Amino acid sequence: MIVASHVSKKFGTLEALSDVSFTCNRGECIALIGPNGSGKTTLIKCILGMVVCSGGSISFNGKMILNDWQYRAQIGYMPQTGRYPDNMSIGQVISMMKDIRKADPVKIDDELIEKFGLSSMMNKRMRTLSGGTRQKVSAALAFLFNPEVLILDEPTAGLDPVASEILKAKIITQSKRGKLIMITSHVLSELDDLVTQVIYMQEGKLCFHKRIEDLRKDTGQNKLSKAIATVMLSLNP
Amino acid sequence: MKQIIKYIAIDILRNKIVLGYTLFLLLLSVGVFNLEDNSTKGLLSLLNIILIIVPLVSMLFSVIYVYNSAEFLELLVSQPLKRNSIWLSLCIVLASAMALSFFVGAGIPILIYQPSGTGLMMMATGILLSVIFVMIAMLTAVKTRDKAKGIGLAILLWLFFSLLFDGLVLFLLFQFADYPLEKIMIAMSMLNPIDLSRILILLKMDVSALMGYTGAVFRNFFGTEIGLILSFIVLVIWILVPASLSIRTFNRKDL
């Protein structure tokens, strides 16, 4: 569904991504793992077209994403730090997004809005929200339009345990419905019961892309966090 | 595109600065016309104030607004929207807000107190200047990532167009005083929208008789229909070039 071939991105002299290639298909739940500054967020932004790659290409459902914009209707994106216009209220942001996406009311999935208790604070301005509530709004918006692809950048950072359990349950049900899900996270323990594949990145390069069973077999570790730690140690002795 | 324009327009309307600017212009123009017993003299005083204030406010407001809506732009770019239409909507809304403020604040008093060709010319150039400087501001804002740098650059550009450029022209005039520079001066004036507007308005007034030989040459050029049309085309180019450059930059910008 998403195919990246030889993607590279330079910010000035800094090489944020170099020669990254991978293929993702429907029904997969992919964990994007790597140390800070390894280019995970840049890669995600490239897929969304927020960052224009300096080399290589990305295609979505067989169509190049460069200069295309309709494909984004099929992506739900939850940014690392949700930034919204300060003087809009939660309700206004949500209705604006519905308006922009020209969403079909039948397809709207407002389960997360209900479960996060956002419906009771629709009139609060975005500026007054705490980081966690902002994350809740981002998550609710990502799932709101029932998209085929979900891209979640550090979804549980800043969420309280109850909210992050709700979100995890939501991710699992969506994944079972055959949607493509990409997650980056540093809390590896919570990815254990979610992901089916792992992409590991370091210094802008893609180190490996494996199914989680293979990774467990190769490293002899059952837990994802232990397995990744083993890999990291073997890469940087 | 309609939705984006709608949401940006709502946001700008909520902004008190546009309203304040309109009221300030209104106060200024009504005040100036009432102070002078002769409304042509009033127009002349108003001209100098407007040529300073309109570019400054249009530019600073637009630059600051673009930087403040960085989050909003980021949010829109991750949605199924064309980048072209996002940026174009922002340009259209800002330009029409500034042009409308000028029209209400200065245009209507001019029409009331001085409904002559000069007044009309002043209104037209004022509206064009508002739009031109909004577009220049958009270009500065999209080219510089850093907010402080961008605002600084905008102020510098305003200073260049309203003061430094004239200094440069004077310097050239004195250096090459032995040569006939009148034709070159006409070309030079095309390089600065503020100067061009000033000349267009002054030539509509009788004071141009005081400007000597250069004034006569200017009158020969700008006084004719072709000269007038040409100067308006140049002003429109001053809108289109920065606008298209900023759209092109925004299309490749990393957010």
Chai-1 contact restraints between the chains, C-beta under 6 A:
chainA,res_idxA,chainB,res_idxB,connection_type,confidence,min_distance_angstrom,max_distance_angstrom,comment,restraint_id
A,L48,B,S78,contact,1.0,0.0,6.0,A-B,restraint_1
A,M50,B,V77,contact,1.0,0.0,6.0,A-B,restraint_2
A,M50,B,S78,contact,1.0,0.0,6.0,A-B,restraint_3
A,M50,B,L255,contact,1.0,0.0,6.0,A-B,restraint_4
A,V51,B,D254,contact,1.0,0.0,6.0,A-B,restraint_5
A,V52,B,R252,contact,1.0,0.0,6.0,A-B,restraint_6
A,W69,B,P80,contact,1.0,0.0,6.0,A-B,restraint_7
A,W69,B,K82,contact,1.0,0.0,6.0,A-B,restraint_8
A,Q70,B,P80,contact,1.0,0.0,6.0,A-B,restraint_9
A,R72,B,P80,contact,1.0,0.0,6.0,A-B,restraint_10
A,A73,B,P80,contact,1.0,0.0,6.0,A-B,restraint_11
A,Y77,B,S78,contact,1.0,0.0,6.0,A-B,restraint_12
A,R83,B,E71,contact,1.0,0.0,6.0,A-B,restraint_13
A,P85,B,F72,contact,1.0,0.0,6.0,A-B,restraint_14
A,M96,B,Y7,contact,1.0,0.0,6.0,A-B,restraint_15
A,D99,B,Q3,contact,1.0,0.0,6.0,A-B,restraint_16
A,I100,B,Q3,contact,1.0,0.0,6.0,A-B,restraint_17
A,I100,B,Q79,contact,1.0,0.0,6.0,A-B,restraint_18
